[in-house]
Amino acid sequence: CYPNSFFPTTSKDAAPYIKETDEHTTGCSDGYCACSVDAAPKTVIKVGQDVDWPPYAFKDENGTLQGFGKDMADGMTALCSADLEFQVVQAKWSDCWTSTNGGSVGAKLEDGTLDACTTYTHTRGVRDDLLEFSNSMLKDNRPAGLISLLRMGKPLVDGQDDLNGKRVIDVGGWAPTADTIVDVENKCTNTKYSTNLTMVVPDQDGNDAAMQLLRNGGGDVMYLYADQAEKYQCAAGETKDSWNCSLWAGFGTEYAYIQTGKFGYALNGTTLAMAKKGTGVAAVVDGCLADFMETEEYYNLCVKHGLVDTCYPNSFF
């Protein structure tokens, strides 16, 4: 209406739809954008990886961080640079996840020094209870297995053994986690293992500590990735900074897998980001991850690291 002397005096602002655009000052929050709207701040995600897991996470001869996980993060930064940036840094796997108290979030993931860790398998059990995972960047290609020492070419524990009364050594801090032994079955008998077994976790996390314990007689079998021993083979006289070559020598003569192909422990494959539950990191990552996995660059990375068979094929495969 047109106010006259009987209308109350008011200082109420004009309705926003009446204002000219250059009079709007509240961004877009009231539904009416100003002429210039500041972009939302870029999300920076600091991602940790260790260096003893080629081709997923390792260092080259110059000491530079490398791996499929890092290359994925760098590629996603380039693709989604307006909104998202990944900063990949070296960390211990135990900074991300540890076997302490049956499985715990690592200290640097817990306190926020790291926002996420990369190349972790999304497993069942306590890890899934305490952490959130992005979608996988590789198929569920990491079956578990059991290793036994050999004597005169034969395993000390037979592949058909139900592990009743046996001591099963877990690789602390790594998948498959100790609590998932109940989720896998014996692939010779197609039955679950006995509940009367003892899981043994070494004092130190990592594959070397578990293998040392097995060789020292601290357990009967070792529960680990089914390709772990093969990946840790070294040429004659070769040494590695990230694992003890001599511990893993004798594959097929001193020790061997008595069980392989155990997928029951996992919920999904190798993930780009594992984060503390409730942080929302997985949701932030997944959109860009899906977009990147449709690119030719994703295919190129799969070729570079010899992972074509375990990548998710797109139109460039």
VOBA-1610 file (N, C-alpha, C; in pm, whole numbers, padded with zeros to 5 digits, always signed):
BEGIN
Cys+00085-00120+00000Cys+00000+00000+00000Cys+00088+00125+00000Tyr+00027+00240-00034Tyr+00096+00368-00023Tyr+00071+00423+00116Pro+00170+00437+00201Pro+00149+00481+00339Pro+00103+00627+00346Asn+00013+00652+00441Asn-00027+00788+00474Asn+00006+00812+00620Ser-00052+00920+00677Ser-00013+00957+00814Ser-00060+00858+00918Phe-00152+00771+00881Phe-00201+00674+00979Phe-00119+00544+00982Phe-00027+00531+00887Phe+00055+00409+00883Phe+00165+00420+00988Pro+00196+00312+01059Pro+00305+00317+01158Pro+00439+00340+01090Thr+00526+00409+01163Thr+00661+00428+01114Thr+00736+00295+01124Thr+00806+00258+01020Thr+00880+00131+01024Thr+01014+00148+00959Ser+01109+00075+01010Ser+01243+00074+00950Ser+01271-00060+00884Lys+01165-00137+00868Lys+01181-00270+00811Lys+01236-00261+00670Asp+01337-00344+00641Asp+01396-00345+00508Asp+01294-00392+00405Ala+01313-00346+00286Ala+01229-00393+00177Ala+01248-00542+00158Ala+01145-00608+00112Ala+01156-00752+00085Ala+01272-00776-00011Pro+01345-00885+00008Pro+01465-00907-00073Pro+01437-00914-00223Tyr+01316-00958-00260Tyr+01288-00968-00403Tyr+01265-00832-00468Ile+01243-00729-00384Ile+01226-00593-00436Ile+01362-00525-00457Lys+01459-00561-00376Lys+01591-00498-00385Lys+01656-00525-00519Glu+01738-00429-00561Glu+01821-00454-00677Glu+01935-00548-00637Thr+01986-00620-00736Thr+02083-00726-00705Thr+02202-00673-00628Asp+02250-00554-00662Asp+02369-00503-00594Asp+02342-00458-00451Glu+02216-00466-00407Glu+02183-00436-00267Glu+02189-00561-00179His+02195-00677-00238His+02204-00801-00159His+02344-00817-00103Thr+02352-00849+00024Thr+02484-00858+00090Thr+02501-00988+00169Thr+02405-01076+00163Thr+02408-01193+00252Thr+02450-01320+00179Gly+02528-01307+00074Gly+02565-01428+00000Gly+02442-01485-00067Cys+02416-01611-00043Cys+02297-01676-00099Cys+02210-01738+00009Ser+02243-01716+00134Ser+02181-01789+00244Ser+02031-01763+00256Asp+01983-01644+00211Asp+01840-01616+00218Asp+01768-01649+00088Gly+01843-01711-00004Gly+01784-01746-00132Gly+01807-01643-00240Tyr+01872-01529-00205Tyr+01896-01421-00300Tyr+02045-01388-00299Cys+02114-01424-00404Cys+02260-01409-00408Cys+02301-01264-00434Ala+02412-01226-00372Ala+02474-01098-00403Ala+02539-01105-00541Cys+02582-00991-00593Cys+02645-00989-00725Cys+02770-01076-00728Ser+02847-01071-00621Ser+02969-01151-00612Ser+02961-01235-00487Val+02970-01365-00504Val+02959-01457-00392Val+03094-01526-00373Asp+03150-01516-00253Asp+03275-01582-00224Asp+03259-01732-00240Ala+03355-01796-00305Ala+03351-01941-00321Ala+03368-02009-00185Ala+03304-02124-00173Ala+03321-02202-00050Ala+03468-02241-00037Pro+03521-02241+00084Pro+03662-02276+00100Pro+03689-02418+00052Lys+03806-02435-00007Lys+03846-02567-00055Lys+03869-02661+00064Thr+03826-02785+00049Thr+03848-02885+00153Thr+03984-02950+00130Val+04070-02943+00229Val+04203-03004+00222Val+04204-03126+00312Ile+04240-03240+00255Ile+04243-03366+00329Ile+04386-03417+00334Lys+04441-03427+00453Lys+04576-03479+00471Lys+04568-03630+00485Val+04635-03699+00395Val+04625-03845+00385Val+04760-03909+00416Gly+04760-04006+00504Gly+04883-04074+00542Gly+04899-04208+00472Gln+05025-04243+00443Gln+05058-04376+00390Gln+05196-04415+00438Asp+05217-04544+00458Asp+05350-04595+00488Asp+05417-04631+00356Val+05532-04697+00361Val+05612-04714+00239Val+05656-04858+00217Asp+05585-04954+00277Asp+05628-05094+00265Asp+05525-05182+00196Trp+05449-05122+00103Trp+05340-05198+00043Trp+05328-05168-00107Pro+05434-05200-00184Pro+05427-05177-00328Pro+05326-05273-00394Pro+05256-05231-00497Pro+05261-05101-00564Pro+05165-04998-00504Tyr+05107-05029-00389Tyr+05004-04943-00332Tyr+05064-04823-00259Ala+05174-04845-00187Ala+05235-04738-00107Ala+05382-04772-00085Phe+05470-04687-00139Phe+05613-04715-00127Phe+05691-04588-00157Lys+05824-04597-00149Lys+05915-04489-00188Lys+05998-04536-00307Asp+06031-04441-00396Asp+06121-04476-00505Asp+06266-04462-00460Glu+06359-04485-00555Glu+06502-04483-00520Glu+06550-04346-00475Asn+06471-04242-00503Asn+06507-04107-00461Asn+06442-04068-00328Gly+06370-04162-00269Gly+06305-04135-00142Gly+06174-04060-00153Thr+06117-04057-00274Thr+05991-03986-00298Thr+05873-04080-00279Leu+05770-04032-00212Leu+05650-04114-00193Leu+05589-04151-00327Gln+05551-04277-00340Gln+05491-04328-00461Gln+05378-04424-00423Gly+05308-04471-00523Gly+05206-04572-00501Gly+05075-04540-00569Phe+04995-04643-00586Phe+04866-04627-00651Phe+04777-04531-00571Gly+04779-04543-00439Gly+04697-04455-00356Gly+04735-04308-00373Lys+04865-04279-00369Lys+04910-04140-00385Lys+04876-04087-00524Asp+04898-04170-00626Asp+04867-04125-00761Asp+04717-04098-00778Met+04634-04180-00716Met+04490-04155-00719Met+04457-04022-00653Ala+04515-03997-00536Ala+04488-03873-00464Ala+04535-03751-00544Asp+04652-03761-00605Asp+04703-03650-00686Asp+04614-03626-00807Gly+04568-03733-00871Gly+04481-03719-00986Gly+04347-03657-00950Met+04294-03694-00835Met+04168-03637-00790Met+04184-03490-00753Thr+04298-03453-00698Thr+04325-03311-00669Thr+04321-03230-00797Ala+04383-03282-00902Ala+04383-03211-01030Ala+04242-03200-01088Leu+04164-03307-01077Leu+04030-03309-01135Leu+03933-03220-01058Cys+03943-03220-00928Cys+03846-03151-00842Cys+03911-03034-00769Ser+04006-02969-00833Ser+04091-02869-00766Ser+04013-02750-00710Ala+03896-02721-00766Ala+03819-02607-00716Ala+03764-02634-00577Asp+03741-02760-00543Asp+03673-02793-00418Asp+03755-02879-00323Leu+03853-02951-00377Leu+03913-03057-00298Leu+04062-03067-00326Glu+04140-03084-00220Glu+04284-03104-00234Glu+04329-03213-00138Phe+04407-03307-00191Phe+04465-03412-00108Phe+04613-03384-00089Gln+04659-03392+00034Gln+04800-03380+00066Gln+04845-03514+00124Val+04922-03587+00046Val+04966-03721+00088Val+05100-03710+00158Val+05108-03764+00279Val+05230-03756+00359Val+05268-03895+00408Gln+05395-03912+00438Gln+05440-04041+00492Gln+05400-04051+00639Ala+05348-04167+00674Ala+05311-04196+00812Ala+05331-04345+00836Lys+05335-04385+00959Lys+05337-04527+00991Lys+05195-04582+00981Trp+05185-04707+00939Trp+05051-04767+00939Trp+04989-04762+01078Ser+05073-04773+01179Ser+05022-04769+01317Ser+04969-04632+01357Asp+05003-04527+01279Asp+04943-04396+01302Asp+04796-04395+01260Cys+04760-04493+01178Cys+04625-04501+01123Cys+04541-04606+01194Trp+04601-04721+01216Trp+04530-04833+01278Trp+04631-04919+01351Thr+04595-04966+01470Thr+04685-05047+01552Thr+04610-05164+01612Ser+04683-05268+01645Ser+04622-05387+01705Ser+04597-05370+01855Thr+04636-05259+01913Thr+04620-05235+02057Thr+04474-05255+02100Asn+04456-05326+02210Asn+04323-05351+02267Asn+04228-05418+02169Gly+04285-05506+02086Gly+04202-05578+01992Gly+04170-05501+01866Gly+04231-05384+01849Gly+04208-05299+01733Gly+04167-05160+01774Ser+04247-05059+01737Ser+04220-04922+01778Ser+04259-04826+01665Val+04193-04710+01666Val+04229-04605+01573Val+04369-04556+01607Gly+04454-04538+01506Gly+04590-04490+01529Gly+04591-04349+01585Ala+04699-04314+01654Ala+04705-04188+01728Ala+04688-04066+01638Lys+04750-04066+01519Lys+04743-03946+01434Lys+04609-03934+01363Leu+04542-04045+01342Leu+04407-04038+01288Leu+04310-03998+01399Glu+04338-04044+01517Glu+04252-04012+01633Glu+04259-03864+01668Asp+04379-03805+01667Asp+04391-03665+01711Asp+04377-03564+01597Gly+04356-03612+01475Gly+04333-03520+01365Gly+04457-03474+01292Thr+04575-03521+01333Thr+04696-03489+01257Thr+04682-03538+01113Leu+04622-03653+01099Leu+04584-03706+00968Leu+04432-03706+00956Asp+04383-03667+00840Asp+04238-03675+00816Asp+04196-03813+00769Ala+04288-03882+00701Ala+04257-04012+00644Ala+04387-04087+00617Cys+04374-04216+00591Cys+04486-04297+00547Cys+04441-04374+00423Thr+04535-04403+00336Thr+04499-04459+00207Thr+04546-04603+00190Thr+04483-04672+00097Thr+04508-04811+00054Thr+04470-04914+00162Tyr+04375-04882+00247Tyr+04327-04978+00346Tyr+04209-05057+00291Thr+04206-05185+00324Thr+04091-05269+00290Thr+03979-05242+00389His+03857-05233+00338His+03740-05214+00424His+03698-05351+00478Thr+03734-05376+00602Thr+03711-05507+00663Thr+03590-05506+00755Arg+03545-05625+00784Arg+03441-05644+00885Arg+03500-05623+01024Gly+03413-05627+01125Gly+03461-05630+01262Gly+03492-05494+01320Val+03591-05491+01409Val+03619-05372+01489Val+03662-05254+01402Arg+03732-05281+01292Arg+03775-05171+01205Arg+03653-05099+01146Asp+03554-05175+01106Asp+03433-05115+01051Asp+03353-05042+01159Asp+03364-05088+01284Asp+03293-05023+01394Asp+03350-04884+01425Leu+03481-04868+01411Leu+03548-04746+01457Leu+03582-04648+01346Leu+03575-04692+01222Leu+03622-04609+01111Leu+03518-04599+01001Glu+03533-04498+00916Glu+03452-04488+00796Glu+03544-04497+00675Phe+03490-04549+00566Phe+03570-04576+00447Phe+03507-04512+00325Ser+03590-04457+00238Ser+03541-04416+00107Ser+03502-04540+00029Asn+03438-04521-00086Asn+03418-04633-00176Asn+03555-04685-00221Ser+03557-04806-00271Ser+03684-04867-00307Ser+03731-04818-00444Met+03861-04811-00461Met+03921-04774-00589Met+03972-04897-00663Leu+03975-05010-00593Leu+04009-05139-00650Leu+03909-05243-00600Lys+03886-05343-00680Lys+03793-05448-00643Lys+03841-05519-00516Asp+03751-05598-00460Asp+03786-05678-00343Asp+03881-05788-00390Asn+04008-05752-00398Asn+04110-05838-00459Asn+04214-05886-00360Arg+04187-05871-00232Arg+04289-05898-00131Arg+04243-06011-00039Pro+04238-06134-00089Pro+04196-06244-00003Pro+04298-06270+00108Ala+04250-06328+00214Ala+04337-06369+00324Ala+04388-06510+00299Gly+04489-06547+00374Gly+04543-06682+00367Gly+04605-06722+00499Leu+04651-06846+00506Leu+04721-06897+00624Leu+04855-06954+00580Ile+04960-06922+00652Ile+05094-06974+00627Ile+05133-07070+00737Ser+05199-07178+00696Ser+05258-07273+00790Ser+05404-07292+00755Leu+05486-07320+00855Leu+05623-07362+00828Leu+05621-07501+00765Leu+05726-07532+00689Leu+05739-07662+00624Leu+05848-07745+00690Arg+05829-07874+00690Arg+05933-07966+00734Arg+05943-08077+00630Met+06059-08089+00568Met+06080-08187+00461Met+05975-08170+00352Gly+05943-08043+00322Gly+05853-08013+00212Gly+05707-08022+00244Lys+05671-08056+00367Lys+05531-08070+00405Lys+05497-07971+00516Pro+05375-07915+00514Pro+05338-07817+00616Pro+05319-07881+00753Leu+05358-07807+00855Leu+05340-07857+00992Leu+05191-07859+01030Val+05113-07773+00965Val+04967-07774+00983Val+04906-07797+00846Asp+04822-07897+00835Asp+04761-07934+00708Asp+04652-07836+00669Gly+04631-07818+00539Gly+04528-07727+00489Gly+04387-07764+00531Gln+04363-07889+00567Gln+04229-07930+00608Gln+04206-07915+00757Asp+04307-07869+00828Asp+04297-07855+00974Asp+04193-07749+01009Asp+04111-07778+01110Asp+04009-07680+01153Asp+04063-07585+01260Leu+04194-07596+01289Leu+04266-07509+01383Leu+04222-07527+01528Asn+04156-07635+01559Asn+04119-07664+01697Asn+04245-07675+01782Gly+04254-07591+01885Gly+04368-07591+01974Gly+04493-07525+01919Lys+04483-07468+01801Lys+04600-07408+01738Lys+04615-07261+01776Arg+04739-07210+01763Arg+04770-07069+01785Arg+04785-07002+01649Val+04703-06904+01625Val+04700-06836+01495Val+04760-06695+01513Ile+04870-06668+01446Ile+04938-06539+01459Ile+04872-06438+01365Asp+04833-06325+01420Asp+04777-06216+01342Asp+04888-06115+01310Val+04876-06049+01194Val+04966-05940+01161Val+04906-05813+01221Gly+04963-05768+01331Gly+04909-05653+01401Gly+04904-05529+01316Gly+04793-05458+01318Gly+04778-05332+01246Gly+04740-05346+01101Trp+04737-05467+01049Trp+04707-05492+00908Trp+04578-05573+00897Ala+04514-05561+00781Ala+04408-05654+00746Ala+04473-05784+00697Pro+04404-05896+00715Pro+04278-05913+00787Pro+04301-05905+00938Thr+04212-05838+01008Thr+04227-05821+01151Thr+04191-05950+01224Ala+04245-05964+01344Ala+04233-06090+01418Ala+04088-06133+01439Asp+03999-06035+01460Asp+03860-06069+01492Asp+03785-06127+01372Thr+03842-06115+01250Thr+03770-06164+01132Thr+03797-06311+01101Ile+03875-06380+01184Ile+03897-06523+01161Ile+03764-06598+01165Val+03668-06542+01236Val+03536-06608+01244Val+03455-06588+01116Asp+03498-06498+01029Asp+03423-06468+00907Asp+03472-06546+00786Val+03585-06614+00798Val+03640-06688+00685Val+03621-06838+00708Glu+03628-06912+00599Glu+03611-07056+00611Glu+03731-07130+00552Asn+03746-07255+00592Asn+03848-07342+00537Asn+03810-07375+00393Lys+03897-07342+00298Lys+03864-07360+00156Lys+03888-07503+00107Cys+03937-07590+00197Cys+03945-07732+00164Cys+03818-07806+00207Thr+03765-07768+00323Thr+03648-07837+00378Thr+03519-07756+00366Asn+03533-07626+00329Asn+03417-07534+00318Asn+03340-07523+00449Thr+03413-07524+00559Thr+03353-07508+00691Thr+03427-07398+00766Lys+03360-07342+00867Lys+03423-07242+00953Lys+03527-07309+01042Tyr+03618-07228+01092Tyr+03721-07280+01180Tyr+03667-07300+01322Ser+03738-07383+01397Ser+03701-07410+01535Ser+03700-07282+01617Thr+03612-07277+01713Thr+03612-07164+01807Thr+03717-07185+01916Asn+03777-07304+01918Asn+03878-07335+02018Asn+04018-07312+01959Leu+04041-07191+01911Leu+04173-07151+01865Leu+04213-07025+01940Thr+04341-06996+01939Thr+04392-06878+02010Thr+04458-06784+01911Met+04408-06661+01905Met+04471-06559+01821Met+04588-06498+01898Val+04703-06494+01836Val+04825-06441+01897Val+04865-06315+01822Val+04874-06204+01892Val+04914-06077+01831Val+05055-06042+01881Pro+05152-06026+01791Pro+05289-05993+01833Pro+05294-05861+01909Asp+05403-05840+01982Asp+05421-05716+02056Asp+05432-05595+01964Gln+05481-05617+01843Gln+05494-05510+01745Gln+05399-05537+01628Asp+05344-05428+01571Asp+05262-05441+01452Asp+05350-05469+01331Gly+05290-05523+01226Gly+05361-05539+01100Gly+05389-05684+01065Asn+05414-05705+00936Asn+05434-05840+00883Asn+05564-05904+00932Asp+05670-05826+00943Asp+05797-05883+00989Asp+05784-05942+01129Ala+05719-05869+01217Ala+05705-05917+01356Ala+05626-06047+01360Ala+05524-06058+01278Ala+05443-06179+01275Ala+05521-06297+01218Met+05596-06273+01110Met+05676-06381+01052Met+05785-06425+01148Gln+05848-06331+01217Gln+05951-06367+01315Gln+05892-06454+01425Leu+05773-06420+01471Leu+05709-06499+01575Leu+05678-06639+01526Leu+05633-06653+01401Leu+05605-06785+01346Leu+05734-06867+01340Arg+05840-06808+01291Arg+05968-06880+01280Arg+06023-06917+01417Asn+05992-06836+01519Asn+06040-06864+01655Asn+05953-06964+01730Gly+05848-07011+01665Gly+05762-07109+01730Gly+05654-07049+01817Gly+05627-06919+01799Gly+05526-06853+01882Gly+05384-06877+01837Gly+05365-06953+01730Gly+05232-06986+01681Gly+05242-07099+01581Asp+05126-07152+01545Asp+05123-07266+01452Asp+05105-07222+01307Val+05024-07120+01287Val+05001-07065+01153Val+04994-06914+01163Met+05000-06849+01049Met+04996-06703+01043Met+04882-06662+00950Tyr+04800-06566+00996Tyr+04681-06519+00924Tyr+04715-06384+00861Leu+04713-06375+00727Leu+04762-06256+00658Leu+04707-06251+00516Tyr+04740-06146+00443Tyr+04703-06139+00303Tyr+04763-06258+00226Ala+04686-06309+00129Ala+04731-06426+00056Ala+04841-06396-00046Asp+04869-06268-00070Asp+04978-06233-00161Asp+05095-06166-00089Gln+05089-06163+00044Gln+05190-06090+00120Gln+05330-06147+00100Ala+05343-06277+00114Ala+05475-06340+00104Ala+05535-06318-00034Glu+05454-06329-00137Glu+05505-06309-00273Glu+05556-06167-00293Lys+05485-06069-00239Lys+05525-05930-00255Lys+05654-05898-00178Tyr+05686-05978-00078Tyr+05805-05952+00003Tyr+05926-06035-00039Gln+05920-06098-00155Gln+06036-06172-00204Gln+06140-06074-00259Cys+06266-06103-00232Cys+06377-06017-00273Cys+06475-06097-00358Ala+06544-06028-00446Ala+06649-06091-00524Ala+06767-06129-00434Ala+06849-06222-00480Ala+06964-06266-00401Ala+07053-06147-00366Gly+07081-06132-00238Gly+07167-06023-00192Gly+07098-05889-00178Glu+06970-05882-00216Glu+06897-05755-00209Glu+06853-05727-00066Thr+06850-05600-00030Thr+06795-05557+00099Thr+06687-05452+00075Lys+06595-05444+00168Lys+06487-05346+00161Lys+06483-05268+00293Asp+06459-05139+00282Asp+06445-05058+00403Asp+06315-05087+00476Ser+06214-05132+00403Ser+06079-05140+00459Ser+06043-05278+00514Trp+06118-05382+00479Trp+06095-05514+00538Trp+06224-05594+00534Asn+06229-05701+00613Asn+06348-05784+00628Asn+06344-05896+00525Cys+06425-05886+00421Cys+06423-05984+00314Cys+06452-06126+00364Ser+06545-06139+00458Ser+06584-06272+00503Ser+06470-06344+00574Leu+06382-06268+00641Leu+06268-06331+00709Leu+06174-06397+00609Trp+06166-06341+00489Trp+06070-06388+00389Trp+06135-06477+00285Ala+06264-06506+00301Ala+06330-06603+00214Ala+06277-06743+00245Gly+06292-06834+00150Gly+06247-06971+00173Gly+06101-06993+00143Phe+06040-06904+00064Phe+05899-06921+00026Phe+05886-07045-00063Gly+05813-07145-00014Gly+05799-07271-00086Gly+05894-07379-00041Thr+05994-07341+00039Thr+06087-07442+00092Thr+06088-07443+00245Glu+06079-07324+00305Glu+06075-07315+00451Glu+05935-07288+00504Tyr+05853-07228+00424Tyr+05715-07199+00461Tyr+05631-07186+00335Ala+05499-07199+00350Ala+05409-07187+00235Ala+05268-07161+00284Tyr+05184-07115+00193Tyr+05042-07097+00224Tyr+04973-07233+00225Ile+04895-07257+00327Ile+04812-07378+00331Ile+04665-07343+00303Gln+04633-07213+00300Gln+04499-07165+00269Gln+04511-07033+00195Thr+04432-07014+00090Thr+04426-06887+00017Thr+04281-06861-00024Gly+04258-06744-00085Gly+04126-06714-00142Gly+04017-06688-00040Lys+04054-06639+00078Lys+03955-06615+00184Lys+03907-06470+00177Phe+03791-06448+00118Phe+03738-06313+00101Phe+03638-06274+00211Gly+03600-06366+00295Gly+03490-06341+00388Gly+03515-06233+00490Tyr+03642-06195+00510Tyr+03673-06095+00614Tyr+03645-05952+00568Ala+03626-05930+00436Ala+03620-05795+00380Ala+03477-05756+00343Leu+03447-05627+00359Leu+03322-05569+00313Leu+03337-05502+00177Asn+03457-05456+00146Asn+03484-05389+00019Asn+03633-05399-00009Gly+03674-05351-00126Gly+03813-05364-00167Gly+03904-05257-00108Thr+04010-05227-00180Thr+04109-05128-00137Thr+04053-04988-00153Thr+04056-04910-00046Thr+03990-04780-00045Thr+04090-04665-00055Leu+04042-04553-00106Leu+04127-04434-00112Leu+04143-04372+00025Ala+04037-04372+00105Ala+04041-04301+00234Ala+03974-04381+00343Met+04047-04399+00452Met+03995-04454+00576Met+04007-04345+00681Ala+03897-04310+00745Ala+03896-04197+00838Ala+03824-04236+00967Lys+03844-04156+01068Lys+03774-04177+01195Lys+03624-04162+01173Lys+03547-04253+01227Lys+03403-04252+01206Lys+03343-04121+01258Gly+03252-04065+01176Gly+03184-03943+01214Gly+03246-03817+01159Thr+03362-03827+01097Thr+03428-03707+01043Thr+03366-03662+00911Gly+03301-03752+00840Gly+03240-03717+00712Gly+03337-03717+00595Val+03460-03760+00618Val+03560-03758+00511Val+03518-03847+00395Ala+03464-03964+00425Ala+03427-04056+00318Ala+03326-03994+00223Ala+03227-03925+00277Ala+03125-03863+00193Ala+03184-03752+00106Val+03280-03678+00162Val+03345-03571+00085Val+03424-03628-00032Val+03488-03741-00009Val+03577-03801-00108Val+03500-03869-00221Asp+03389-03933-00189Asp+03328-04027-00282Asp+03283-03966-00415Gly+03234-03842-00415Gly+03188-03781-00539Gly+03302-03763-00639Cys+03413-03707-00593Cys+03529-03687-00680Cys+03589-03821-00720Leu+03591-03916-00628Leu+03644-04049-00659Leu+03566-04113-00774Ala+03435-04105-00767Ala+03352-04163-00874Ala+03382-04096-01008Asp+03396-03964-01007Asp+03425-03892-01131Asp+03563-03931-01186Phe+03662-03940-01098Phe+03798-03972-01143Phe+03805-04113-01200Met+03731-04204-01143Met+03736-04343-01190Met+03671-04362-01326Glu+03612-04258-01380Glu+03558-04263-01517Glu+03654-04203-01620Thr+03772-04160-01575Thr+03865-04091-01663Thr+03969-04185-01723Glu+04035-04137-01828Glu+04146-04212-01887Glu+04264-04218-01792Glu+04280-04115-01709Glu+04391-04112-01614Glu+04381-04228-01514Tyr+04259-04262-01473Tyr+04241-04379-01384Tyr+04292-04504-01453Tyr+04254-04524-01578Tyr+04304-04639-01653Tyr+04456-04638-01661Asn+04514-04521-01688Asn+04660-04511-01700Asn+04729-04549-01569Leu+04672-04509-01458Leu+04731-04545-01328Leu+04722-04695-01304Cys+04613-04756-01346Cys+04597-04901-01331Cys+04704-04974-01413Val+04732-04924-01532Val+04837-04981-01616Val+04973-04959-01552Lys+04999-04838-01507Lys+05129-04802-01448Lys+05166-04895-01333His+05068-04928-01250His+05096-05007-01130His+05063-05155-01146Gly+05030-05198-01268Gly+05003-05340-01292Gly+04877-05390-01225Leu+04776-05305-01219Leu+04653-05339-01146Leu+04529-05340-01235Val+04548-05352-01365Val+04434-05344-01457Val+04328-05447-01423Asp+04369-05567-01386Asp+04272-05674-01360Asp+04189-05650-01234Thr+04240-05566-01144Thr+04167-05542-01020Thr+04106-05403-01013Cys+04129-05321-01115Cys+04061-05192-01124Cys+03919-05210-01175Tyr+03837-05108-01155Tyr+03702-05110-01208Tyr+03705-05055-01351Pro+03673-05135-01452Pro+03686-05087-01590Pro+03590-04974-01625Asn+03641-04876-01699Asn+03556-04771-01754Asn+03569-04775-01906Ser+03523-04674-01976Ser+03520-04677-02123Ser+03659-04674-02185Phe+03762-04645-02106Phe+03898-04639-02161Phe+03972-04772-02148Phe+03913-04870-02079Phe+03978-05000-02063Phe+03961-05081-02191
//
